Amino acid sequence: MYPANDPEVIRQQYETDEALTIRLDIHDRYSEPQINFAEWAVDCMDWRGDEKVLDVGSGPGRYYQVLKTHLPNVRYYGSDLLGGMLRNHPATAVGRNTQANAQQLPYASNSFDVVMANHMLFHLPDIDRALREMRRVLKPDGVLIAATNSDQHMPELQFLLRRCITLLTAAGPAQITTPVPPSHLFSLESGTQRLARHFFAVVRHDLPGTFVFTSADPLISYLESSRNLREPQLPRDVAWEAVMLVLRDQIERLTSYGGELRISKLSGVLIASDKGGFIHDYLESLTEYRKANRWPVNDDDEPDLGDTRELKDLRG
């Protein structure tokens, strides 16, 4: 099993929120432009303001803080597989958090207006099972928000890691594989395709950025915080400590020469729905168009979603 969705590895990684907090702090301190990702992700959706929201894999409550600040009337419920991640969550004290498996949610069907699954789907052994569960607990016009990274996230780091491994292993270049980040299992690219198998419509929002480091320490700390997710992917003859030593030397040489090391970031949000949120107005227009032109609609007076022919009159 791949480390990023191995239950035992995930338990070790997220037994507390310490490792996650280290990475979030590095994103906050060393990113350009300085954008609060959670605020940006929430702003990607149009809100009424009174939605009932389930935050799956909520961790210590980063999105709870944003929702309560900007949308105080939202009814928030958090859940996480590991109780240690919920220990410092503000909503735990008021009984709004539940320790739960995303692949078997303990909620009734059609319960929530919005389900959030941010930077967590790639950690699940069965992503499709979890998506079926999230769709089940959503209302018919509910919306899923899923934040993740692109396959093109931090390519300069991948290059540096490959160079380190090449210097350390006896294997030839053709046999070398670089440890891939967890998000490749549900990235902006692959996640769009996967969500399209579960929901009628999916829209992608990208947020490019850059890490700017003037020393090696922050990047080394970033990698050390996810060591148990990456180390099992190293060649057998390469030790993690050796990779970090060579990587530190490379970073120090680069920053000494150029003053800084810049690493490209590309994260974003996938928003999916059957007939709510961003797709609602289109479907309303489609229904009216079909009625006016005597096209068939189903028993619920909703458009037949199987018919996706282009309607030039609706292009606006």
Backbone torsions as a table, in degrees:
resi	resn	phi	psi	omega
1	MET	NA	142.5	179.5
2	TYR	-68.1	138.2	-174.9
3	PRO	-55.3	-35.5	-174.3
4	ALA	-66.1	-21.1	176.3
5	ASN	-126.1	24.2	173.0
6	ASP	-83.1	119.3	-175.1
7	PRO	-54.5	-38.2	-178.8
8	GLU	-70.3	-40.8	177.6
9	VAL	-64.4	-42.7	179.2
10	ILE	-63.5	-39.5	178.0
11	ARG	-60.8	-42.6	179.3
12	GLN	-66.2	-40.5	-177.2
13	GLN	-68.7	-37.3	-172.2
14	TYR	-119.1	26.7	176.6
15	GLU	-61.4	-33.1	170.1
16	THR	-131.6	176.3	180.0
17	ASP	-91.2	10.8	-173.7
18	GLU	-61.6	-51.7	-177.0
19	ALA	-64.5	-42.7	178.7
20	LEU	-62.7	-41.6	-179.5
21	THR	-63.0	-37.2	176.9
22	ILE	-59.6	-47.7	-177.8
23	ARG	-66.9	-42.4	179.5
24	LEU	-62.7	-39.6	179.3
25	ASP	-64.6	-39.2	178.4
26	ILE	-66.6	-40.7	174.7
27	HIS	-59.0	-43.6	-177.3
28	ASP	-67.0	-36.9	-171.9
29	ARG	-88.7	-27.4	-170.2
30	TYR	-119.9	15.3	-177.8
31	SER	-98.7	144.5	169.3
32	GLU	-128.4	131.4	-6.4
33	PRO	-71.9	163.7	178.9
34	GLN	-79.9	98.5	-179.1
35	ILE	-128.4	131.2	174.3
36	ASN	-73.3	108.2	-173.3
37	PHE	-62.2	-41.1	-178.8
38	ALA	-61.9	-42.0	177.3
39	GLU	-63.4	-44.6	179.8
40	TRP	-61.1	-43.4	-178.9
41	ALA	-62.8	-43.6	178.7
42	VAL	-63.5	-37.9	-179.3
43	ASP	-71.0	-10.9	178.7
44	CYS	-71.2	-11.7	-179.6
45	MET	-117.6	145.7	172.7
46	ASP	-83.5	126.8	-175.9
47	TRP	-112.1	144.9	167.9
48	ARG	-74.6	-40.9	180.0
49	GLY	115.5	-9.4	-179.3
50	ASP	-123.0	21.5	-175.6
51	GLU	-66.0	151.5	170.4
52	LYS	-94.5	119.0	-168.7
53	VAL	-119.2	133.3	171.8
54	LEU	-109.8	122.3	179.4
55	ASP	-103.7	98.2	-177.0
56	VAL	-84.6	129.9	-174.4
57	GLY	69.7	44.6	-170.1
58	SER	-69.9	-22.8	-177.2
59	GLY	60.3	-143.6	-176.0
60	PRO	-79.6	4.1	171.5
61	GLY	100.4	31.1	-179.5
62	ARG	-59.9	-41.9	-178.2
63	TYR	-78.9	-27.7	175.4
64	TYR	-59.1	-45.1	-178.7
65	GLN	-60.9	-41.7	-179.8
66	VAL	-66.4	-47.0	-178.6
67	LEU	-62.2	-43.8	-177.6
68	LYS	-69.5	-27.4	178.0
69	THR	-76.9	-44.7	-173.1
70	HIS	-98.1	-23.0	-178.4
71	LEU	-135.9	70.8	-171.4
72	PRO	-63.2	-18.2	-178.8
73	ASN	-92.7	0.4	175.4
74	VAL	-65.9	139.6	176.9
75	ARG	-97.0	106.4	-169.8
76	TYR	-100.1	137.3	172.7
77	TYR	-133.6	128.2	179.6
78	GLY	-108.1	152.0	174.7
79	SER	-147.3	147.6	176.3
80	ASP	-153.2	150.2	-178.4
81	LEU	-65.4	-33.8	-173.1
82	LEU	-113.8	128.2	-178.1
83	GLY	-62.6	-29.7	179.2
84	GLY	-61.9	-30.7	178.6
85	MET	-71.7	-24.7	-178.6
86	LEU	-91.0	-8.3	-171.7
87	ARG	-58.7	-39.6	-177.9
88	ASN	-99.7	9.4	179.6
89	HIS	-74.1	126.9	-177.7
90	PRO	-58.7	-30.1	-177.0
91	ALA	-78.4	-10.8	179.1
92	THR	-62.9	-37.9	-177.1
93	ALA	-65.5	-24.0	-178.5
94	VAL	-104.5	13.1	173.4
95	GLY	73.5	24.6	-178.9
96	ARG	-100.6	7.3	-179.7
97	ASN	-116.5	146.9	-178.9
98	THR	-135.7	133.6	172.4
99	GLN	-78.6	116.1	-171.7
100	ALA	-153.2	153.3	175.4
101	ASN	-87.8	126.7	-178.9
102	ALA	-62.5	-20.3	-179.7
103	GLN	-86.2	-3.0	178.6
104	GLN	-153.2	73.8	-173.5
105	LEU	-72.1	134.9	-176.9
106	PRO	-88.1	47.6	-178.5
107	TYR	-129.2	152.6	179.2
108	ALA	-69.9	155.1	176.6
109	SER	-63.6	151.7	175.9
110	ASN	58.4	41.0	-174.5
111	SER	-98.5	-28.4	-167.8
112	PHE	-122.1	145.4	173.8
113	ASP	-79.3	-34.4	-177.4
114	VAL	-138.2	134.4	168.9
115	VAL	-117.3	127.8	175.7
116	MET	-106.0	135.8	176.9
117	ALA	-139.1	79.2	-168.1
118	ASN	-99.7	123.0	179.9
119	HIS	49.4	46.1	-180.0
120	MET	-142.6	-21.8	-175.7
121	LEU	-61.3	-31.2	-178.8
122	PHE	-71.1	-8.4	177.5
123	HIS	-92.1	-0.3	-173.5
124	LEU	-93.6	137.7	177.3
125	PRO	-62.1	-33.9	-178.5
126	ASP	-131.7	89.0	-176.1
127	ILE	-63.5	-42.0	-178.1
128	ASP	-64.1	-37.1	177.2
129	ARG	-62.6	-42.1	178.5
130	ALA	-64.7	-40.3	179.0
131	LEU	-65.3	-36.9	175.7
132	ARG	-63.2	-39.2	177.9
133	GLU	-66.0	-42.7	179.7
134	MET	-64.7	-40.1	176.8
135	ARG	-65.7	-35.3	179.7
136	ARG	-63.6	-44.1	-176.1
137	VAL	-80.9	-11.4	175.0
138	LEU	-76.1	146.6	170.6
139	LYS	-67.9	162.0	-177.6
140	PRO	-54.2	-32.9	178.2
141	ASP	-103.8	21.9	-178.7
142	GLY	-74.1	168.0	-174.6
143	VAL	-130.4	135.5	173.5
144	LEU	-102.0	131.2	174.8
145	ILE	-114.2	120.8	-177.7
146	ALA	-130.9	107.9	176.8
147	ALA	-87.8	145.5	177.7
148	THR	-162.9	-175.3	178.4
149	ASN	-107.0	160.9	175.5
150	SER	-81.7	159.8	170.4
151	ASP	-63.0	-18.3	180.0
152	GLN	-99.2	22.5	179.7
153	HIS	-79.0	125.5	175.7
154	MET	56.4	51.5	-178.1
155	PRO	-66.0	-31.6	179.5
156	GLU	-64.0	-36.3	177.0
157	LEU	-65.5	-41.4	178.7
158	GLN	-61.3	-38.4	177.9
159	PHE	-63.7	-45.0	-179.6
160	LEU	-64.6	-40.7	178.8
161	LEU	-64.2	-41.1	178.7
162	ARG	-63.4	-38.7	179.2
163	ARG	-64.7	-41.5	177.0
164	CYS	-59.3	-47.9	-177.7
165	ILE	-64.6	-39.0	178.7
166	THR	-60.2	-39.4	179.7
167	LEU	-70.4	-25.0	-171.4
168	LEU	-101.1	-24.8	-173.8
169	THR	-94.8	155.3	175.2
170	ALA	-85.2	-10.9	-179.3
171	ALA	-70.1	152.6	176.9
172	GLY	-75.0	162.5	-177.7
173	PRO	-54.6	-35.0	-177.7
174	ALA	-68.7	-22.6	-178.1
175	GLN	-94.4	-4.4	-175.1
176	ILE	-83.8	130.7	171.6
177	THR	-121.3	138.0	179.5
178	THR	-91.0	136.5	176.3
179	PRO	-53.3	125.8	-178.4
180	VAL	-91.9	147.3	178.7
181	PRO	-68.7	155.0	-177.2
182	PRO	-56.8	-32.5	-171.4
183	SER	-66.4	-11.3	-178.3
184	HIS	-65.3	-19.0	179.0
185	LEU	-74.6	-24.4	173.3
186	PHE	-149.3	82.5	-177.8
187	SER	-97.6	177.4	175.0
188	LEU	-58.4	-34.5	-178.5
189	GLU	-77.7	-57.0	-177.5
190	SER	-71.7	-30.6	179.5
191	GLY	-65.6	-35.9	177.3
192	THR	-60.1	-46.1	179.7
193	GLN	-65.2	-40.1	-177.9
194	ARG	-68.4	-43.3	179.4
195	LEU	-63.3	-33.3	-179.8
196	ALA	-65.0	-17.5	176.1
197	ARG	-81.5	-12.2	-176.0
198	HIS	-116.0	-23.3	-176.2
199	PHE	-129.6	154.1	-178.6
200	PHE	-66.7	-38.5	-174.5
201	ALA	-136.7	142.4	178.5
202	VAL	-136.4	135.5	175.3
203	VAL	-126.2	144.6	-176.6
204	ARG	-115.3	134.0	175.2
205	HIS	-120.6	127.9	-178.0
206	ASP	-106.5	144.5	173.6
207	LEU	-130.4	94.1	177.1
208	PRO	-76.3	153.9	177.8
209	GLY	-164.1	-173.5	-177.7
210	THR	-144.7	133.6	165.7
211	PHE	-80.5	136.7	175.2
212	VAL	-125.3	112.3	-178.2
213	PHE	-115.9	134.6	174.9
214	THR	-106.7	-0.3	175.1
215	SER	-149.6	170.4	-175.4
216	ALA	-82.0	-25.3	-169.5
217	ASP	-54.9	-48.3	-177.2
218	PRO	-62.4	-41.5	-178.6
219	LEU	-69.7	-38.3	175.9
220	ILE	-63.2	-42.4	177.9
221	SER	-62.4	-39.3	178.5
222	TYR	-58.9	-47.0	-179.0
223	LEU	-70.7	-40.0	179.9
224	GLU	-62.1	-30.5	-178.8
225	SER	-69.6	-17.7	177.4
226	SER	-121.1	29.1	-175.7
227	ARG	-55.3	-45.3	-174.9
228	ASN	-70.9	-12.2	174.5
229	LEU	-86.8	-24.2	-173.7
230	ARG	-106.5	-38.3	-173.4
231	GLU	-56.8	-39.9	-179.4
232	PRO	-62.8	-14.2	-178.9
233	GLN	-89.2	-6.4	-179.5
234	LEU	-71.7	152.2	172.2
235	PRO	-57.4	152.2	-174.9
236	ARG	-62.7	-25.7	-177.5
237	ASP	-94.5	13.3	-178.7
238	VAL	-121.0	124.5	179.4
239	ALA	-91.5	144.1	179.1
240	TRP	-57.2	-44.0	-178.1
241	GLU	-60.6	-36.3	179.0
242	ALA	-67.7	-40.5	177.9
243	VAL	-61.2	-44.9	-179.6
244	MET	-64.4	-36.7	179.4
245	LEU	-65.3	-46.8	179.7
246	VAL	-68.1	-39.5	179.1
247	LEU	-63.1	-43.2	178.1
248	ARG	-58.8	-43.3	179.0
249	ASP	-61.5	-42.5	179.1
250	GLN	-63.2	-44.7	-178.7
251	ILE	-63.8	-43.2	-179.6
252	GLU	-63.8	-37.3	176.8
253	ARG	-65.9	-42.7	-179.0
254	LEU	-66.2	-44.2	-179.1
255	THR	-72.1	-31.0	176.5
256	SER	-66.6	-36.9	-178.7
257	TYR	-79.2	-47.7	-173.3
258	GLY	-105.9	-4.8	178.9
259	GLY	89.1	-23.3	-178.9
260	GLU	-162.1	159.3	172.7
261	LEU	-116.0	123.5	-179.3
262	ARG	-108.7	128.8	-179.2
263	ILE	-124.5	122.5	-176.5
264	SER	-71.2	139.3	176.2
265	LYS	-120.9	145.2	172.5
266	LEU	-145.5	103.5	176.0
267	SER	-119.5	174.9	179.9
268	GLY	-178.7	-169.5	-176.7
269	VAL	-132.1	135.8	170.9
270	LEU	-107.1	128.9	179.3
271	ILE	-118.4	128.0	-174.6
272	ALA	-131.0	144.6	178.3
273	SER	-161.9	157.5	173.3
274	ASP	-86.2	-40.3	-179.3
275	LYS	-158.3	22.6	178.3
276	GLY	-119.0	-177.7	175.4
277	GLY	57.4	-131.0	-173.8
278	PHE	-64.2	-22.8	-176.2
279	ILE	-93.0	-9.6	-172.4
280	HIS	-60.2	-50.8	-175.9
281	ASP	-63.5	-38.4	178.1
282	TYR	-61.1	-45.4	-178.3
283	LEU	-68.0	-34.2	175.5
284	GLU	-63.0	-45.0	178.7
285	SER	-64.4	-39.2	179.3
286	LEU	-63.6	-41.5	178.8
287	THR	-63.0	-46.1	179.8
288	GLU	-63.2	-40.2	178.9
289	TYR	-61.9	-43.6	-178.3
290	ARG	-67.9	-39.3	177.4
291	LYS	-62.4	-44.7	-178.5
292	ALA	-64.4	-30.4	-178.2
293	ASN	-104.7	11.5	177.1
294	ARG	58.2	37.7	171.4
295	TRP	-82.6	154.9	-178.1
296	PRO	-70.5	141.1	169.4
297	VAL	-125.4	162.0	-176.5
298	ASN	-83.5	-176.5	-173.4
299	ASP	-65.0	-24.5	-179.5
300	ASP	-88.6	11.0	-178.9
301	ASP	62.0	29.2	176.8
302	GLU	-111.6	155.7	-179.4
303	PRO	-64.7	151.6	174.0
304	ASP	-73.1	106.3	-172.9
305	LEU	-68.4	-13.5	178.9
306	GLY	-75.3	-18.6	-179.3
307	ASP	-96.0	108.5	-175.0
308	THR	-116.1	28.9	179.4
309	ARG	-62.0	150.9	179.8
310	GLU	-71.6	141.4	176.8
311	LEU	-120.7	100.3	-175.2
312	LYS	-61.0	-31.8	-178.3
313	ASP	-66.3	-18.2	-175.2
314	LEU	-101.0	6.7	-175.2
315	ARG	-75.4	-18.1	174.1
316	GLY	76.6	NA	NA
